């Protein structure tokens, strides 16, 4: 089964994500002029967890705990 996406729609979606990426990088570089590099990296690293926590509140998503499974290998 092959799904064909029109070229105009594809380019529109790609350009939207490209603009978001450029804006994020611009704000990151601009914040390095104002704050210390360690502070900026701490904020940048915790961004994902903040978005995840806000998704619980705003989107009313159910908590799904991340389960880590280990494979036991026998040598």
N, C-alpha and C positions, 0 to 999 in steps of 0.2 A: 504494500500500500504506500503510495507516494503522495505527499501533501505539497501542493505548490502554493507558495506565498507570493502575491504580486510584488513586483520590484519596488513600486512606490511605497507600499506599506512596510516592506522590509527596510528600506532606507530611512523611512520616518522613525521607525522603532530604534534602529541603530543610531541615528543622529540624536535621539532623545537620551539614550544611555551614554553616548559620547559627551554630550553637554553636561550631564550629571557628573561624569568622571572628571572632566576639565574643571568644573566648579569645585569639586571636592579637592582636587590637587591645588587649585589656586588658594582656597581657604586654608589648606594645610601649610603651604609655603608662607602665606601672609601671617598665620599664627606663629610661625617660627621667628618672625621679626619682633613679635610682641612678647612672647613667653619663652621660657627656657625649653630646650629641646627635650629634656626628661619629662616636663609637664605635658608637652604636646604629645609625646609618644604614649604617655599614660592615658590621656584622653582618647587618642586614636585607638589604643588597644581595647579600652573598655566600651567603645562605641557599639560593638556587636551585642554585648550583654545588655546594654541600656535599651537597645531596640527590641531585644527579646523580652525584656521585662515590661516595656511599654506596650508590647503587643498583647500581653495578658490583660492589661487595664483597658486599652482602647478598643481592641478587636474582640475582647472577651473570649480569647482562645483558652482552651483547656490545657492544663499543665501536662506535658509529656516528658517524663524523666528520661534522661539519656542513659541507656543501659550499656554497660561495657561487658562484652562477653570475651572470655579467654579461650583460646584453643590450646588444648594440652597436646603437646607433641611428644611422641615417644621416640627416643633415639636408639 
